[in-house]
């Protein structure tokens, strides 16, 4: 998937990643840089306080991305991820294991929740993705304010 498709803000509306059980309002904003990398800004709240994780994504030969954090804690962490499927206002991403998180699957949407039609499209896409199957039983919807 090209950076043009990734660009913009996405809300994490379904996930298998346990870190979203203790954080609310997760979103990711991707902004392209002139050198081809993408700034990756993850926002969330935890106990009512805002949280922020910033990284840089580099496209990988054969597809996918490699994320590297920019803070002291995350600078030496690389997370490889890719977009498995996308539709009108939604995308399914898969992440490899890192020292801080297990491998996992996220469903992104351009809004904090999926419409009924989008939810059906996502379920159909997940049904057809063999790589998604190990994560399906662990999936849940993180809390977003107003939902």
C-alpha positions, 0 to 999 in steps of 0.5 A: 500500500502506498504512502498516499493511502496510509496518509492521514488520521486513522482511529483504532476501532478493533485490535488484538493488541493488549496495550489498547485495553488500558488506553482509550481513544487510540488514533494514528496519524501518518504524514509523509516526509520529502525523503519518502519516510512517514511520520507516525504519531500515535495518540491515546488517553490513559487514565484521562491523560493524553499519551503520544508515541512518535516514530518514523516509518520507512517503506520496505522492499516487497511491501510493508513498513518498518517503524522506528521510534524517535524517543529515548525509550523507543529509538532502538525498537523496530516494528514491522507492519503492513496493510493487509486490506483496505476499503472505503474509510477502513484498513486492516494492519498487521504488526510483528512482535517487538520487545514491547508488544506481541504480534497483532492486528488492528482495524483502522477507520477514518472515524472512531467507529465503523458503519454497519456496511464498513463492519461487514466489509471488514469481517469479509476481508478478515475472513479471507486473510489467513494471516489474520486468523490467529488474532481474531479470537483476541480482537476487541474494540478500544473505547473512544469517547462518545461511544 
